[in-house]
Amino acid sequence: MVGDPGTAKSQFLKFAKQTAPRAVYSTGKGASAVGLTAGVSRDPFTKEWVLQGGALVLADKGVCLIDEFDKMNEQDRTSIHEAMEQQSISVSKAGIVTSLQARCSVIAAANPIGGRYNAARTFAENVELTDPILQRFDLLCVLQDKVDPVDDERLADFVVSSHMRSNSKKKTPEEEEEADDEDELSAMTQSMQVGDGDASMTLDQELLRKYILYARTYVNPVLASGLDTGKVEAFYAQLRRASQHTGAVPVAVRHLESLFRMAEAHARMHLRDTVGDEDLALAIRVLTESLCDAQKFTFKRQWRRLFRPYLTYRQDNNVLLLHVLHELFKSAHAYQQLRMQTNAQAGHRSHKETTLTVLRDDLLSKAKSVGIYDLSEFYESVAFTKAGFRIDEATNSIIKDI
C-alpha cells in the first residue's frame, strides 16, 4: 500500500489490527531483521541460548502489519522473503538449527519517493523496493490525494465535528449519554457496509471481528471439480504479454498463486465450502485492478481497455454510475472555476454559483459506453439521493449543491 501523506495508511493498519483476531503491528524504522523474523538470546537464569520469535512468528495464523515499510534497511527487508514465500523462518544461530512457522498475512504501508506519488512513473519507480519483494505481495494498492470538492468537504466536516465534540464544554449525564449514542451511530456509519445500495446494513467492528474469526476457524474451501481453469490460463497468458510492453510490475507464477489465494478468501468470506467460478472471476478482477493502478498514467487507460471484460465483472451498476456521475460533476466544477477566473481577469463581476448541473443525456451517453442503458433504478436508489443529487425535470438535468 503506497500513497501520498494524509491518505490514512497508518489508520488503516491500526483499524486492521483492532479488527483481526490475531495481529502484530510494527514500524519499518524500528524493526530489524531479528525483530521481524527470530533471534537467539541467553537466558539470564539457565545461561542457555533460547529462541525468541519476531513479529512474523508471533503473528502466526494472523496478520503482520508493517508501517513505514520503505524506511527499513534493504538487508532487513530481504530477511522476510522466506517468510512471505514459504510461510516459515529458518534459524541457524548459536548451535540452534530449526524452522519456525510464520503462516501470516503481511500488510505493509510505504510512502513514495519524494513524498508524493507520481502517476507518470510506474509503481516500482515510485517506491524504493526491489522486484522480488514486490512480487511477493498479492495486491499493490495506490492511494492518491486527489482534489475532490465533495470528498474534501465531507472530510473537513468530519474533522471539525470530531474537534467540536472533543473540545465541548462539560455536559450533564443526559447530554453525555446522548453524545455517546451519536458517536456510536457515527462509528457504525463509517464501518463496513454490506448488501446493495438500497438495502444496506452496517457491521460494527466487534461483529466484524467475530465474523472473520469464525470464517477462518471453521471454513476451509476447496477448488470445485468443474472450475473453469481455461479462463485462468488465458488470463495469465494475456497478462504476461501486456506486462512485457510496460514493465511496471513483472508478472510471474506467483501472481497465479495469488489469484487462487484470493479466490479461496472470497469463498471463505461467504462461508462456502467450495471455490467456484464466481470466486475466481472476482479474484481476477481484483488482481487486474491492482496491476492497472501500478501502471504509468500513459498505459493505465490502455490496460483498462484491454482488460475491461475482467474489470466489469459483477460490479454493481449503481456503483459504476455513481463513479461516472462524480467524474462528470468534477469536470463541471473545473469548468465553473475556469469560467469564474476568466471573468475576473476580464473585469466582469460574476456570481458565485451554489449548484452544479450535469445533463442527464451526458450521463446516459457515458453509461451506454459501459453497457448500461436504463438509469431509472439508479435515479430512485438510496445511493443517488445520499450523494446529494436531485433531478430537475424542467431542464432534464441532475443538480448538486456545492
N, C-alpha and C positions, 0 to 999 in steps of 0.2 A: 504494500500500500504506500504509494508515493504521492505527495500532494503539497500544495502551497501552504505556508504558515496560516494558521487560523481556520483550517478546514476540519477541525475536531478529530484528528487522527488519534491523539492520546486519549481523548474522551471515549472514542470508540473502543479502544483497548481496555480502558477501565470498565466500561459497560460490559464488555465480553468477559472480563474477569469476574464481575459480580453475577453474571448470568450462567456461565459454565459451571457444571457440578465440580470440576476439578481444574484449577488454573494456577499458573505461576507467572508472575509479572516480573520483568527485568528490563533494564535500560542498557543500551549499547555502550554508553560511555562508562558505566560502572560494571560492565560484565566482561569477564575474561574467558579464555578457553576453558580453564579449570572450573570457573563458576557456572558455565553453561553445560559442560559435559560431566566430568568427575575428576576427583583428585584424591591424593592419599595424605594422611597426616598421622603423627604419632600420638597414640592415646596417652593422656597425662598420668593415668593410673597403671595400666599394664605395660606401658612403654613399647607397645607393638604398633606396627603400621596398620591403619584401618582405612577403608574406603569411605569417601564422602561424596554422595551424588550431587550433581549440579542441577540447574533449573530444568533441563530436558529430562533428567532421570526422575526428579520429583514430580514432573508433570505427566508421568506415565499413565496412559489411558485418559488423558485430559488435553489441555491446551497450554502451550507455552507462548507467552506474549512478550515480544521484544520491541521496545520503543527505541527511537534514535538508532536504528539498525545501521545507518550509514556512518555513524560515529565510531563503530567498532574497528579494531585493527584487522587488517586482511588475514593475518595468521589466526586470529580468534574466530573469524567468520569461517575459515577453512575447516576448523575443528568440528563444525556442526554438519559437514557434508555427509558423514556416515550416518549420523542420527536421522537426518531428513530422508535419506535414501533407504537405509537398511533397518531403520527403526530400532537400532541398538548402538551401544557405545563400547568399543573395545578398550580395555585398560591393561597396560603393561608397565607398572611402576613399582619400585621398591620391593621386587620379588612377588608382587601380586599380579597375576595374569588371569583376567576374567572378562566377561561380557555382560553389560548391564542393559536391561530393557529400557527403551525410550520411545514407546509407542504413543506418540503425542502429535497433535497438530501444531503447526507453527504459524502464528500471525505476526508479521513484522511491519513496522511503520518507519518510513525514512523521509528525509527532506531532499528535494532535488538540488543539483549543483547550482550554486548561486542564489538559492533560496526560493526561486520561482520556477515552475515547470514551463519549459519551452516547447510549445507544440510543434515547432519547426524541426525538432530533433526526435529521435526515437526514444523509447523508454530506457534502453541500455545507455544511451548517451546522456540522459538526464540524471542518472544515479551512478555513483562510484561502486558498482557491483559487477562482478565478472559473470560470464555466461553460465558457468557450472552452477552457481548459486541461484541465478535467475530461473534456470530450467527446473530446479527442484521445487519451486513454488507452483502450485496448481493454477492459481489465478494471480494476475497482475492488475492492480486497481490504481487508476489515476484520478486524483481529486484536484480539481482546478477551482480557484476562487474567481468565478466569473461575475461580472456586474449584471445583476438582475434586480430591477426595481421592486418586483413583487417579493422575491425571497429576501432581499435586503430589508425591506420594510417589516416583514414577518419576524426576521431575526432580531432587528432592533427593538421591536415591540416586546419580544420575549425577554431580552436582556434588561430593558428598562423595567418591565414588570417584576423581574426577579430582584432587582435592586430596590424597587419600591417596597416589596414585601419584606426584604431583609432589614431595611432601614426604617420601617414604620414605627410609630410610637407604641408604647406598651398597651396591649389590648386586654380587655376583660376576658375571663374564661370562655364566655359565649362567643366572643369575636375570634379568639384563638382557635376554638373548635371549628368555627365556620371557615377560617383561613386554612386550617389543616384539610378540611374537606375539599376546598378549592384546589389546594396543592396536589392532593391525591388525584383529583379529576384531571388536572393539567398533566400530571405524570402519566396517567393512563392514556390520554390522547396522544402523548408523544411516544408511547410504546409501540410495540409491533401490532400492525393491523393484519387481520386475516379476513378472508371472504372477498366478495366482489365489491365494487364501489357503492352499490345501493344497499347492501345488507351486510355491512362490515361490523366487526366487533373487535374489541381490543383485549390483548393479553397483558396482564401486569407482569412485572419481572419475575416474581416468585413462581407464578404459574408456568411461565415460560421455562424457568429453570427446572421445574419438576417434569415438564413435558420432555425436555431434552434428556434428562436423566433416565426417564422411563424408556424412551426410544433407543438410547444407546445400550441399555441394560438388557432389554427383552426382545428387541427387533434385530434380526440378522438376515437381511435379504440375500437371495442368491439369484444368479442370472437365469432368466426364463429360457426354456428349451427352444422356443421359436423366435428368439431375438433376431432382429434384422441386423446381422453383423456386416452385410454387404454395404449398408449405408455408412457404417463407421469406416470401412476400408476406403470407400470413395471419398469421404470427407477428409480423411487423413492424407490421401494422395493429393487432393486439391489443395490442402493446407500447406503441404511440403512445396508444391510448385509455386504457390503465391509467396511463401516466405523467402524463396531464393532471390526474388526480384527486389525485395525491400530490405531484408537483413535486420529488421527491428529486433525480433526475438527468434533465434534458431529453433525450428520445430523438430523435435526428436521423439523417440519412442516413449519418453517419459510423459509426453502430452497424451498419448493413448491411455497410459495408466491413470493419469489424472482424470480422463474422461470417465472411466469406469468407476473410479472412486466417487466422483460427483454424482453419477447415476445411482450408485448404491446409497449415497447420503440422501438423495431426493426420495428414494423409495422408503428409506428408514424414517424420514421426516413425515411421510404419510402413513407410517406404521404398516407397510406392505411387506409380505414375505418374499416376493419376487421382484426382480428388476425388469421392467417391461420396456417396450419401445418408447412410451411416453417419457419415462425417466431418462432414457438415453438421448432422446431428442432435446430435452430441456438442458441436459449436460452439454450437448454440442452447442446449443445457443449461448449458454453462459461462457463457455470457453472461447467461442467466436467473438463475443462482446469484449472479453478481456484482451484478446490479441488485436482486435481492431483499435482499442484505446491505446495500445502500445505502439501503434504506427505513427509515422510523421503525419502532419496535417495534410500534406500533399497526397499521401497514399491512403489516408483513412477513408475518404469518400469512395475511392476505387475498391477498397476491401469490403465496405458495406454494400456496395452494388454487387460485388462478386458473390458474397455470402448472404444475400438478402433472404433466400428461402430458409436458411437456418435461423436468421435473426428474428424473423417474424413468427416463429412457431409458438402457438398457444399464448401469444401476447394479447392481453385484454384490449379490446377495441377502444374502450373509454380511456385507458392509459395512453394509447397511441394518439388518440385525437386530442387529449389534454396537452400532451407534449407538443403536437403540431400547433395547437392554438396558442400556447405560450410563446412559441417561436414567432408566430405572426404578430403577437402583441409586442414582443421585443423589437421587431422591425418597425412597427407603428410608433413605438415610443422613441426610437432612434431618429425616425423621420421628423417627429414632432419637435424634438430637441434641436435638430439641424435647422428646421424652419424658423424657430424662435431666435436662434443665433443669427441667421441671415437677416431677419427683420431688424434685429437690434443693431447690426452693423450698418444697415441701410438707414437707420434713424427712425424706423417705423415702430410705433408702440403696438405691442401685441398682448392680448390677454393670456394669462396662464390658464391653460385648459385643465380641467379637473377630471376629464374622462378620455379614454382611448376607444377607438372604434375600428372594428375589422368586419369586412363584408362577409356574409355567410357563403357567398359564391366562392370567395377565395379559400375558405376552409374546405368547402366541398371539393374544389379542384385539387387541393393537397391531399384530401382523404382518398380520392379516386386513385392517386398515384401509389397508394399502399393497399389498394383493393377493398376500400370501404365506400359504399355508395349510399347508404341510408344513415342519416345523422339524427333521426327523430329520437331514438333511445338515448343518445348522448345528451341532447338538449334537455331531456327530462330526468337525467341522472343526478344523484346527490353530488357526485364529483364536480359536475358543471357548476352547480349553484354554490358549493362550498368554496370553489376557487374565486368567487366574486363576479362571475359572468352573468349577464342577463341579455335577453333578446329584445330588440326593437323591431316590431313587425312593420312599422311605418317605413323604415329605411332598409329593412331586410338585412340588418347588421347585428353584430354582437358588441356589447358595450361593457367596459370595466372601469370602475372608479380608480383614480390614482391619487 
